[in-house]
């Protein structure tokens, strides 16, 4: 179940750190004066701190693109591909995420050498973006048709800023995502970036897919709680708590990164 994680990251219970893009061209908060080159340099600084802090992998994401859209535009793909090509690590794996278009990260991962993507691939939700209806069948057929079957798919089954429409339990939905929609990893989130889910929620999902695929904590990992969450989870994706003052939109704080990794190593035993 978790063998591919050890092969990919070289450790048990890997830490995947977020490399957040500032607002991309075409979005309301884009800084046209700083431009793409300014974005590149700010992310270069964050990347240096994350890598020197000892994280096990990187996930590039358009976190700054508020309000989020369900479909990506051409400029988003172009700018993300350019910057990821220049900044991606060569000594540890990286992935791509786009809030919230499933095809773009697969294409960008293929173009840049990414190993995995994170998305909401299954379910129907009411959300801040409106009615959110996914299509795992179309997405995985797209992955196959462009020759990207090697790109692993990490399924967020509790998306932020949204609530599920239906009566199935979370455990049932997570298990179904593995069986019917071919998830490689299941992710469990809180209500927003930087917010942790209830530990019992993580336990429910872990029990439902036990022995099938790994389960990661997707949001809310902090120095204060990571030992507890990694007693259940097989890994963690972390962003906000590695930033200055633990605030999502701030630059990365290298001291926070190193302190977090110290706690993770203790949790691994």
C-alpha positions as CSV (number, residue, x, y, z in Angstrom):
1,X,0.0,0.0,0.0
2,X,2.6,2.6,1.1
3,X,5.5,1.0,-0.8
4,X,5.3,3.5,-3.6
5,X,5.6,6.4,-1.1
6,X,8.8,5.0,0.3
7,X,10.1,4.5,-3.2
8,X,9.1,8.0,-4.3
9,X,10.1,10.0,-1.2
10,X,12.7,7.8,0.4
11,X,11.1,8.0,3.9
12,X,8.0,6.8,5.7
13,X,5.3,9.4,6.5
14,X,6.6,12.0,4.0
15,X,6.2,15.8,4.3
16,X,5.1,17.5,1.1
17,X,5.5,21.2,1.5
18,X,3.4,23.7,-0.5
19,X,5.1,26.1,-2.9
20,X,2.4,28.7,-3.3
21,X,2.1,30.8,-6.4
22,X,1.2,34.5,-5.9
23,X,-1.9,35.5,-7.9
24,X,-1.5,34.5,-11.6
25,X,-2.1,36.8,-14.6
26,X,-5.8,37.2,-15.3
27,X,-6.8,36.9,-11.6
28,X,-8.2,39.8,-9.6
29,X,-5.2,40.1,-7.2
30,X,-2.4,39.7,-9.8
31,X,0.4,42.2,-9.3
32,X,1.0,43.5,-12.9
33,X,3.8,45.8,-11.7
34,X,5.9,42.9,-10.3
35,X,4.8,40.6,-13.1
36,X,5.9,37.1,-13.7
37,X,9.5,37.7,-13.0
38,X,8.6,39.1,-9.5
39,X,6.5,36.0,-8.9
40,X,9.4,33.9,-9.9
41,X,11.8,35.5,-7.5
42,X,9.5,35.4,-4.5
43,X,8.8,31.7,-5.1
44,X,12.6,31.1,-5.5
45,X,13.1,32.4,-2.0
46,X,10.3,30.3,-0.6
47,X,11.7,27.2,-2.4
48,X,15.2,27.7,-1.0
49,X,13.8,27.9,2.6
50,X,11.6,24.8,2.1
51,X,14.4,22.7,0.6
52,X,17.0,23.7,3.1
53,X,14.5,23.0,5.9
54,X,14.4,19.4,4.9
55,X,11.0,18.7,3.5
56,X,10.6,15.5,1.5
57,X,8.7,16.8,-1.5
58,X,7.1,20.0,-3.0
59,X,3.6,20.7,-4.2
60,X,3.3,23.7,-6.5
61,X,-0.2,25.3,-6.2
62,X,-2.0,28.5,-7.4
63,X,-3.0,29.4,-3.9
64,X,-3.1,33.1,-4.6
65,X,-5.8,32.9,-7.3
66,X,-8.7,34.0,-5.2
67,X,-11.6,33.7,-5.9
68,X,-10.9,30.3,-7.2
69,X,-12.3,29.0,-10.5
70,X,-13.3,25.6,-11.7
71,X,-11.7,25.9,-15.1
72,X,-8.1,27.1,-15.8
73,X,-7.2,29.6,-18.5
74,X,-4.2,29.3,-20.9
75,X,-2.1,31.9,-19.1
76,X,-2.3,29.9,-15.9
77,X,-0.9,26.8,-17.5
78,X,1.8,28.8,-19.3
79,X,3.1,30.7,-16.3
80,X,2.9,27.7,-13.9
81,X,4.9,25.6,-16.4
82,X,7.5,28.3,-16.8
83,X,8.1,28.8,-13.1
84,X,7.9,25.2,-12.1
85,X,10.5,24.3,-14.8
86,X,12.9,26.9,-13.4
87,X,12.3,26.1,-9.7
88,X,11.4,22.5,-9.3
89,X,13.8,20.4,-7.1
90,X,16.0,17.8,-8.7
91,X,16.8,15.9,-5.6
92,X,13.3,15.1,-4.4
93,X,9.9,14.7,-6.0
94,X,7.4,17.4,-6.7
95,X,3.8,17.7,-7.8
96,X,1.3,20.2,-9.2
97,X,-2.1,21.4,-7.9
98,X,-4.6,23.8,-9.4
99,X,-7.5,25.2,-7.6
100,X,-9.8,23.8,-9.0
101,X,-9.2,22.4,-12.5
102,X,-8.2,18.7,-12.7
103,X,-6.6,18.6,-16.1
104,X,-4.2,21.5,-15.9
105,X,-2.0,20.0,-13.2
106,X,-1.7,16.7,-15.0
107,X,-0.6,18.5,-18.2
108,X,1.9,20.7,-16.3
109,X,3.2,17.7,-14.3
110,X,3.8,15.9,-17.6
111,X,5.6,18.9,-19.1
112,X,7.8,19.7,-16.1
113,X,8.6,16.2,-14.7
114,X,6.2,16.2,-11.8
115,X,5.4,12.9,-10.0
116,X,1.9,13.5,-8.7
117,X,-1.0,15.9,-8.7
118,X,-3.5,16.9,-6.0
119,X,-7.2,17.6,-6.9
120,X,-10.8,17.0,-6.1
121,X,-11.6,14.3,-8.6
122,X,-14.8,12.8,-7.3
123,X,-18.2,14.0,-5.9
124,X,-20.6,16.8,-6.2
125,X,-20.5,19.8,-3.9
126,X,-22.0,23.1,-3.1
127,X,-19.1,25.5,-2.8
128,X,-17.9,29.1,-2.9
129,X,-17.3,28.5,-6.6
130,X,-20.9,27.4,-7.2
131,X,-22.2,23.9,-7.9
132,X,-19.1,21.8,-8.2
133,X,-19.5,18.6,-10.2
134,X,-16.4,16.5,-10.9
135,X,-15.7,13.9,-13.6
136,X,-12.9,11.4,-12.7
137,X,-13.6,9.3,-15.8
138,X,-12.9,12.2,-18.2
139,X,-9.9,13.3,-16.1
140,X,-8.2,9.9,-16.0
141,X,-8.9,9.3,-19.7
142,X,-7.2,12.6,-20.4
143,X,-4.2,11.5,-18.3
144,X,-4.0,8.3,-20.3
145,X,-4.4,9.9,-23.7
146,X,-1.6,12.4,-23.1
147,X,0.8,9.7,-21.9
148,X,0.8,10.7,-18.2
149,X,-0.3,7.5,-16.5
150,X,2.9,7.6,-14.4
151,X,1.7,10.8,-12.7
152,X,0.1,9.7,-9.4
153,X,-3.3,11.1,-8.4
154,X,-3.9,12.3,-4.8
155,X,-7.7,12.6,-4.2
156,X,-8.9,15.3,-1.8
157,X,-12.3,13.9,-0.6
158,X,-13.1,16.7,1.8
159,X,-12.5,19.8,-0.3
160,X,-12.1,23.2,1.4
161,X,-14.7,25.9,0.9
162,X,-17.3,23.2,0.0
163,X,-19.7,20.6,1.4
164,X,-20.7,17.3,-0.1
165,X,-24.1,16.8,-1.7
166,X,-25.4,13.3,-0.8
167,X,-26.0,10.8,2.0
168,X,-23.0,8.5,1.9
169,X,-20.5,8.7,4.8
170,X,-17.1,10.1,4.3
171,X,-15.6,6.6,4.7
172,X,-17.9,5.2,2.1
173,X,-16.9,8.0,-0.3
174,X,-13.2,7.5,0.3
175,X,-13.4,3.8,-0.3
176,X,-15.5,4.4,-3.5
177,X,-12.9,6.9,-4.8
178,X,-10.3,4.1,-4.5
179,X,-12.3,1.3,-6.0
180,X,-14.2,3.1,-8.7
181,X,-12.0,6.1,-9.4
182,X,-8.5,4.7,-9.0
183,X,-7.1,7.1,-6.3
184,X,-3.5,6.5,-5.5
185,X,-3.7,8.5,-2.2
186,X,-6.6,9.8,-0.2
187,X,-6.4,13.3,1.4
188,X,-8.4,14.6,4.3
189,X,-8.8,18.4,4.8
190,X,-10.3,20.8,7.2
191,X,-12.7,23.6,6.2
192,X,-10.0,25.9,4.8
193,X,-6.3,26.1,4.2
194,X,-4.4,25.8,7.5
195,X,-7.4,24.3,9.3
196,X,-7.1,20.7,10.5
197,X,-9.9,18.2,10.3
198,X,-11.1,16.3,13.4
199,X,-8.8,13.4,14.2
200,X,-11.8,11.1,14.2
201,X,-12.5,12.1,10.6
202,X,-9.0,11.1,9.6
203,X,-9.5,7.8,11.5
204,X,-12.8,7.1,9.7
205,X,-11.1,7.5,6.3
206,X,-8.1,5.5,7.3
207,X,-10.3,2.6,8.5
208,X,-12.3,2.7,5.3
209,X,-9.4,2.4,3.0
210,X,-7.1,0.4,5.2
211,X,-4.7,-1.8,3.2
212,X,-5.7,-0.2,-0.1
213,X,-4.0,3.2,-0.4
214,X,-2.2,5.7,1.9
215,X,-4.1,8.5,3.7
216,X,-2.6,12.0,4.1
217,X,-3.5,14.9,6.3
218,X,-4.1,17.6,3.7
219,X,-4.5,20.8,5.8
220,X,-3.9,21.9,9.3
221,X,-0.6,20.2,10.1
222,X,1.2,22.1,12.8
223,X,4.1,21.7,15.2
224,X,1.6,21.3,18.0
225,X,-0.5,18.5,16.4
226,X,1.6,16.7,13.9
227,X,2.7,13.9,16.1
228,X,-0.9,13.1,16.9
229,X,-2.0,13.2,13.3
230,X,0.9,11.1,12.0
231,X,0.0,8.4,14.5
232,X,-2.9,7.9,12.0
233,X,-1.9,9.4,8.7
234,X,0.7,8.0,6.2
235,X,2.0,11.5,5.4
236,X,1.1,15.2,5.4
237,X,0.8,18.1,2.9
238,X,1.6,21.3,4.7
239,X,1.7,25.0,3.8
240,X,0.2,27.6,6.1
241,X,2.0,26.6,9.3
242,X,5.4,26.9,7.5
243,X,4.7,30.6,6.7
244,X,5.7,33.7,8.8
245,X,3.2,33.8,11.7
246,X,1.5,30.7,10.3
247,X,-0.5,32.8,7.8
248,X,-1.1,31.3,4.4
249,X,-0.3,34.4,2.4
250,X,3.0,35.2,4.1
251,X,6.5,34.1,2.9
252,X,7.9,30.8,4.1
253,X,9.7,30.9,7.5
254,X,12.7,28.6,7.4
255,X,12.8,28.3,11.2
256,X,9.2,27.1,11.2
257,X,10.1,24.5,8.5
258,X,13.0,23.1,10.5
259,X,11.0,23.0,13.7
260,X,8.1,21.2,11.9
261,X,10.5,18.6,10.4
262,X,12.0,18.0,13.8
263,X,8.6,17.0,15.2
264,X,7.9,14.8,12.1
265,X,11.1,12.9,12.6
266,X,10.2,12.3,16.2
267,X,6.7,11.1,15.1
268,X,8.3,8.6,12.7
269,X,10.3,7.1,15.6
